[in-house]
């Protein structure tokens, strides 16, 4: 594993978060939710790569979070948040991704803002957890 691979994951996560904010400012809430999900996924994978040398090949945040929790129980505080954000991974990208789609339709600005806030918290937490060691 490249010594800077985890940092590359964090760099991409940071970029996803920045772009999520930009697309939300242009009124694209569903894309903002997807990019926030990507930020969280990459942040958790960076942490796992650093701690274990590998990360699961999954996009499901709750699974990645569980793997992080096995290294540091403090990640458990984000379980409910990851459940919220996981719901946006497929339905916001494909009109037929999930039968029936999201119960309330596509996410609105408030949901996107919540998702971006969650991504910011998890990104910052993962970065801090990596620098504290």
Backbone as numpy.savetxt, mean C-alpha at the origin, in Angstrom:
# Nx Ny Nz CAx CAy CAz Cx Cy Cz
20.76 -10.77 -3.38 19.91 -9.59 -3.38 20.80 -8.35 -3.38
20.47 -7.42 -4.24 21.16 -6.14 -4.26 20.95 -5.44 -2.93
22.03 -4.90 -2.39 21.94 -4.23 -1.08 20.97 -3.07 -1.11
20.79 -2.44 -2.25 19.89 -1.29 -2.29 18.51 -1.62 -2.85
18.20 -2.91 -3.05 16.89 -3.28 -3.57 15.75 -2.80 -2.66
15.83 -2.97 -1.35 14.76 -2.44 -0.50 14.58 -0.92 -0.68
15.68 -0.20 -0.84 15.56 1.25 -1.05 14.89 1.55 -2.38
15.15 0.74 -3.38 14.49 0.93 -4.67 12.98 0.73 -4.53
12.57 -0.27 -3.73 11.13 -0.47 -3.47 10.56 0.75 -2.76
11.28 1.29 -1.77 10.79 2.47 -1.06 10.73 3.70 -1.98
11.69 3.82 -2.88 11.67 4.93 -3.82 10.43 4.86 -4.71
10.11 3.67 -5.17 8.91 3.49 -6.00 7.64 3.75 -5.19
7.66 3.32 -3.93 6.50 3.56 -3.06 6.28 5.05 -2.87
7.37 5.78 -2.66 7.29 7.23 -2.49 6.73 7.89 -3.75
7.19 7.42 -4.89 6.69 7.96 -6.16 5.20 7.68 -6.33
4.78 6.47 -6.00 3.35 6.14 -6.09 2.52 7.06 -5.20
3.02 7.36 -4.03 2.29 8.23 -3.10 2.20 9.66 -3.67
3.29 10.13 -4.22 3.29 11.46 -4.83 2.30 11.54 -5.99
2.32 10.52 -6.85 1.43 10.51 -8.00 -0.02 10.34 -7.56
-0.26 9.58 -6.49 -1.63 9.44 -5.97 -2.19 10.80 -5.59
-1.38 11.60 -4.95 -1.83 12.95 -4.57 -2.11 13.81 -5.80
-1.24 13.69 -6.80 -1.42 14.48 -8.02 -2.69 14.09 -8.77
-2.92 12.79 -8.94 -4.10 12.39 -9.70 -5.39 12.69 -8.92
-5.32 12.65 -7.60 -6.50 13.03 -6.83 -6.81 14.51 -7.03
-5.76 15.32 -7.09 -5.98 16.76 -7.29 -6.60 17.05 -8.66
-6.50 16.09 -9.57 -7.13 16.21 -10.89 -8.48 15.52 -10.95
-8.93 14.99 -9.80 -10.27 14.41 -9.73 -10.36 12.92 -10.03
-9.25 12.22 -10.00 -9.25 10.79 -10.31 -9.10 9.96 -9.03
-10.17 9.87 -8.28 -10.14 9.21 -6.97 -9.80 7.72 -7.07
-10.36 7.02 -8.04 -10.09 5.57 -8.10 -8.63 5.29 -8.41
-8.02 6.09 -9.29 -6.59 5.90 -9.58 -5.75 6.24 -8.35
-6.16 7.24 -7.61 -5.45 7.61 -6.38 -5.48 6.45 -5.39
-6.62 5.78 -5.28 -6.73 4.63 -4.37 -5.81 3.50 -4.82
-5.76 3.23 -6.12 -4.88 2.18 -6.62 -3.42 2.52 -6.32
-3.01 3.74 -6.57 -1.62 4.13 -6.33 -1.28 4.11 -4.84
-2.23 4.45 -4.00 -2.00 4.36 -2.55 -1.80 2.90 -2.15
-2.60 2.00 -2.74 -2.43 0.57 -2.48 -1.03 0.13 -2.90
-0.58 0.61 -4.05 0.75 0.24 -4.54 1.84 0.76 -3.61
1.67 1.95 -3.08 2.63 2.50 -2.13 2.75 1.60 -0.91
1.63 1.17 -0.38 1.65 0.31 0.80 2.31 -1.02 0.46
1.91 -1.62 -0.65 2.48 -2.91 -1.05 4.01 -2.83 -1.15
4.51 -1.81 -1.81 5.95 -1.67 -2.00 6.66 -1.34 -0.69
6.02 -0.58 0.18 6.62 -0.27 1.49 6.78 -1.54 2.32
5.74 -2.37 2.34 5.79 -3.61 3.10 6.80 -4.58 2.50
6.87 -4.63 1.18 7.85 -5.51 0.52 9.28 -5.05 0.80
9.51 -3.75 0.84 10.85 -3.24 1.18 11.24 -3.68 2.58
10.30 -3.58 3.50 10.57 -4.00 4.87 10.90 -5.50 4.92
10.08 -6.29 4.25 10.30 -7.74 4.26 11.62 -8.12 3.59
11.96 -7.47 2.50 13.24 -7.75 1.85 14.41 -7.47 2.78
14.31 -6.39 3.52 15.38 -6.04 4.45 15.47 -7.04 5.60
14.33 -7.42 6.13 14.31 -8.29 7.32 14.50 -9.76 7.01
14.00 -10.23 5.86 14.02 -11.67 5.60 14.77 -12.06 4.33
15.09 -11.07 3.50 15.78 -11.36 2.26 14.84 -11.72 1.11
13.55 -11.78 1.38 12.57 -12.07 0.33 11.21 -11.51 0.74
10.30 -11.53 -0.20 8.93 -11.11 0.11 7.97 -11.96 -0.70
6.80 -12.18 -0.17 5.80 -12.98 -0.89 5.42 -12.33 -2.22
5.15 -13.14 -3.21 4.69 -12.64 -4.52 3.17 -12.53 -4.47
2.73 -11.52 -3.78 1.30 -11.26 -3.63 1.07 -9.76 -3.65
-0.14 -9.40 -3.97 -0.53 -8.00 -3.91 -1.47 -7.73 -2.73
-1.82 -8.78 -2.02 -2.78 -8.66 -0.92 -2.09 -8.07 0.31
-2.51 -6.89 0.68 -1.86 -6.16 1.76 -1.95 -6.89 3.09
-3.08 -7.52 3.39 -3.20 -8.19 4.69 -2.22 -9.35 4.80
-1.91 -10.01 3.68 -0.93 -11.08 3.71 0.49 -10.53 3.91
0.80 -9.45 3.21 2.11 -8.82 3.40 2.26 -8.29 4.82
1.19 -7.70 5.32 1.23 -7.17 6.68 1.46 -8.28 7.69
0.81 -9.42 7.50 1.00 -10.56 8.42 2.46 -11.00 8.42
3.08 -11.00 7.26 4.50 -11.36 7.19 5.35 -10.33 7.93
5.00 -9.06 7.80 5.72 -8.01 8.53 5.53 -8.16 10.03
4.30 -8.51 10.43 4.01 -8.69 11.86 4.86 -9.80 12.46
5.20 -10.81 11.66 6.03 -11.89 12.20 7.44 -11.40 12.51
7.83 -10.28 11.90 9.13 -9.68 12.20 9.03 -8.60 13.27
7.91 -7.89 13.28 7.70 -6.79 14.23 6.20 -6.66 14.50
5.80 -7.00 15.70 4.37 -7.00 16.04 3.72 -5.63 15.93
4.50 -4.57 15.93 3.94 -3.22 15.85 3.19 -2.98 14.54
3.46 -3.78 13.52 2.74 -3.63 12.25 1.25 -3.98 12.41
0.89 -4.70 13.44 -0.51 -5.13 13.64 -1.47 -3.96 13.69
-1.00 -2.81 14.07 -1.88 -1.63 14.17 -2.47 -1.22 12.83
-1.91 -1.73 11.73 -2.39 -1.36 10.39 -3.31 -2.39 9.76
-3.70 -3.41 10.52 -4.52 -4.49 9.94 -5.84 -3.96 9.37
-6.58 -3.21 10.15 -7.87 -2.69 9.66 -7.67 -1.76 8.46
-6.62 -0.98 8.49 -6.34 -0.08 7.37 -6.04 -0.87 6.09
-5.28 -1.94 6.22 -4.96 -2.76 5.04 -6.21 -3.45 4.49
-7.12 -3.82 5.35 -8.38 -4.41 4.89 -9.15 -3.38 4.05
-9.16 -2.13 4.50 -9.84 -1.07 3.76 -9.20 -0.89 2.39
-7.89 -0.77 2.34 -7.20 -0.47 1.09 -7.19 -1.66 0.14
-7.15 -2.87 0.67 -7.17 -4.06 -0.19 -8.38 -4.09 -1.11
-9.50 -3.54 -0.66 -10.72 -3.58 -1.48 -10.60 -2.79 -2.78
-9.59 -1.91 -2.87 -9.45 -1.07 -4.05 -8.51 -1.65 -5.11
-7.81 -2.73 -4.81 -6.77 -3.20 -5.74 -7.33 -3.58 -7.11
-8.36 -4.37 -7.18 -8.87 -4.82 -8.48 -10.06 -3.99 -8.97
-11.08 -3.74 -8.15 -12.28 -3.06 -8.67 -12.04 -1.68 -9.26
-11.03 -0.96 -8.80 -10.82 0.38 -9.35 -10.08 0.33 -10.69
-9.53 -0.83 -11.04 -8.78 -0.96 -12.28 -9.58 -1.56 -13.42
-10.52 -2.43 -13.11 -11.24 -3.15 -14.16 -12.75 -3.06 -13.89
-13.54 -2.71 -14.89 -14.98 -2.60 -14.66 -15.64 -3.92 -14.30
-15.03 -5.02 -14.69 -15.60 -6.33 -14.38 -14.68 -7.14 -13.47
-13.80 -6.47 -12.75 -12.81 -7.15 -11.92 -13.40 -7.97 -10.79
-14.45 -7.49 -10.21 -15.12 -8.20 -9.12 -16.61 -8.15 -9.42
-17.27 -9.30 -9.46 -18.71 -9.28 -9.73 -19.43 -8.33 -8.77
-20.16 -7.40 -9.33 -20.87 -6.44 -8.49 -20.03 -5.23 -8.13
-18.72 -5.31 -8.34 -17.84 -4.19 -8.02 -17.86 -3.84 -6.54
-17.48 -2.64 -6.24 -17.54 -2.15 -4.86 -18.99 -1.82 -4.51
-19.41 -2.15 -3.28 -20.81 -1.92 -2.90 -21.29 -0.49 -3.14
-20.43 0.48 -2.89 -20.83 1.87 -3.05 -20.39 2.47 -4.37
-19.97 1.65 -5.32 -19.44 2.17 -6.58 -17.98 2.55 -6.43
-17.49 3.29 -7.38 -16.09 3.71 -7.32 -15.86 4.65 -6.14
-14.64 4.65 -5.60 -14.36 5.51 -4.46 -14.48 6.99 -4.82
-14.88 7.76 -3.83 -14.99 9.20 -4.03 -13.76 9.89 -3.45
-13.77 11.20 -3.50 -12.64 11.99 -3.02 -12.31 11.70 -1.56
-13.33 11.59 -0.71 -13.08 11.33 0.72 -12.43 9.98 0.93
-12.90 8.97 0.20 -12.29 7.64 0.33 -10.85 7.65 -0.17
-10.60 8.38 -1.25 -9.25 8.48 -1.78 -8.34 9.20 -0.79
-8.83 10.25 -0.19 -8.03 10.96 0.82 -7.70 10.05 2.00
-8.69 9.27 2.44 -8.46 8.32 3.54 -7.39 7.30 3.13
-7.49 6.80 1.92 -6.55 5.79 1.44 -5.14 6.37 1.34
-5.02 7.59 0.86 -3.71 8.25 0.77 -3.15 8.48 2.17
-3.99 8.86 3.12 -3.52 9.04 4.50 -3.01 7.72 5.09
-3.73 6.65 4.82 -3.29 5.32 5.29 -1.94 4.98 4.67
-1.82 5.19 3.37 -0.56 4.88 2.68 0.59 5.71 3.25
0.32 6.97 3.53 1.35 7.83 4.11 1.80 7.29 5.46
0.85 6.92 6.30 1.18 6.38 7.63 2.01 5.10 7.54
1.61 4.19 6.67 2.31 2.91 6.57 3.69 3.12 5.94
3.77 3.95 4.92 5.06 4.25 4.29 6.03 4.82 5.33
5.58 5.82 6.07 6.44 6.44 7.09 6.84 5.45 8.18
5.89 4.60 8.57 6.16 3.60 9.60 7.21 2.61 9.11
7.06 2.13 7.89 8.02 1.18 7.33 9.40 1.80 7.22
9.46 3.03 6.75 10.76 3.73 6.65 11.41 3.86 8.00
10.63 4.26 8.99 11.17 4.43 10.34 11.61 3.09 10.92
10.82 2.05 10.70 11.18 0.72 11.21 12.50 0.26 10.62
12.78 0.62 9.39 14.03 0.21 8.74 15.21 1.04 9.21
14.98 2.29 9.58 16.10 3.13 10.03 16.37 2.95 11.52
15.40 2.45 12.27 15.60 2.26 13.71 16.49 1.08 14.03
16.63 0.16 13.09 17.43 -1.05 13.37 18.91 -0.82 13.20
